[in-house]
Amino acid sequence: MLPAGLVNERVDCNMSSPLVAPPVAKAKALFCPNCGGPVELRGFGHSLTVVCQGCLTVLDASTPLLKVLQQIQEAQRRTPIIPLGTRGELAGVEWEAIGFQTRGIKSDGVLYEWSEYLLFSPYRGFRYLTEYNGHWNIVTPLESMPTRVTAGKRPVASFGDRVFKHFSGAQAATTFVLGEFPWRVKVGDKALCDDFVDPPLMLSSETTEDEVTWSKGEYTPGAEIWKAFGLPGTAPRPQGVFANQPSPFAGKIGGFWGTFGWMVLIVIGLAAFFAIFSRQDVVFHESYRFASGQSGETSFVTPVFDLEGRTSTLELAVVTNLSNDWAYFNFGLIDAESGTAFNFGREVSAYSGTDSDGAWTEGSSSSSVMIPSVPPGRYYLWVEPEMQTPGRHSMYYQLVLRHDVPNYTWFWLAALLLLIPPIVYTIRARAFETRRLMESDYAPVSSGDD
């Protein structure tokens, strides 16, 4: 069924055919009283205002004579990306672009404009397309009013089962019009606009002296608009982050952290497995005393000890009674049969005291070092302790060697590496939302130039 008000001059029906063909909608052609140029009415009785594309005169489409309502200066002309009269299919419905206007708000003397296209279908009525910096929205007028709550610092509006957070509010003015519209439109029209977002949707209210209207916009990639209307080339790359632009990270952050949690549990399980099945045999344990400044050779070698089983780690622990002192140990792990040596060193220092902030400690009186991948065999240690001079200092210390000890360093490194992806994606997600809010009334930071 055609909409009410569709008159005969806009519809041709072939009555002589035995089968009734679908009605063919035709645009009504009139002439501009200002320049004499042709003016086409595509809204089929719904249009109240039409703008001549030749001279930009705003005409009253409700009268047969197209009464002049406003004349627009040529310098104000804007060129629509979607030419008027272009047809395209969105969500399975064919729409025709019949109207175009630009609107804008001023901030610190700078005009920020966006474009609005009026789409018409004889069977579905009107829809709108809005575009700002390469960001597109398909907008549907709402018949029912959302519930708006003004409590708190950031008002919200609820519609259906969704809650929309207030994004921005400002007075917008019409800066250019072209084509036809189902309402009285002219350059200079003003309305108080408020936007509420829940990506990819946006609720918008427009308040004038006469009424309050609401609409719902859905963010649509420019590529879909280009394909729908068969526009040449490719859609321009969007600039910045738009109010209701879906985040590419939405719904993924929880998954990343969940995966991280499971992977950490696996790492912990592996660490526990190695801890349980590692032998951790004490293959050498001896106590010694050392005094700085003593005469004679200070280095010595330990008795030979055996490392049995598989190639594995060897942990050397040095436990001292140092207090407010320092010592350094030179070590060499020597294969008793081949004479191959692995040399390394270890420092031990322990200091404590009190100051105006209270008691403090620094360092530790014990230390350990892990030697990886030591083959089984017979070994001994070469040991050379050192202490600070001048003065005479002494210490007691123990050397403890344990074979086949799990090295948890790799497990910690694995956990840290697993932590990188969720942290990176969380930071990027927050940065995306920060860029979104920078264009709102609730920007997290501000500058003196804003």
Summary of the structure (lengths in Angstrom):
residues: 450
radius of gyration: 40.2
end to end distance: 52.7
largest distance: 129.4
contacts: 1255
relative contact order: 0.10
helix: 15%
strand: 47%
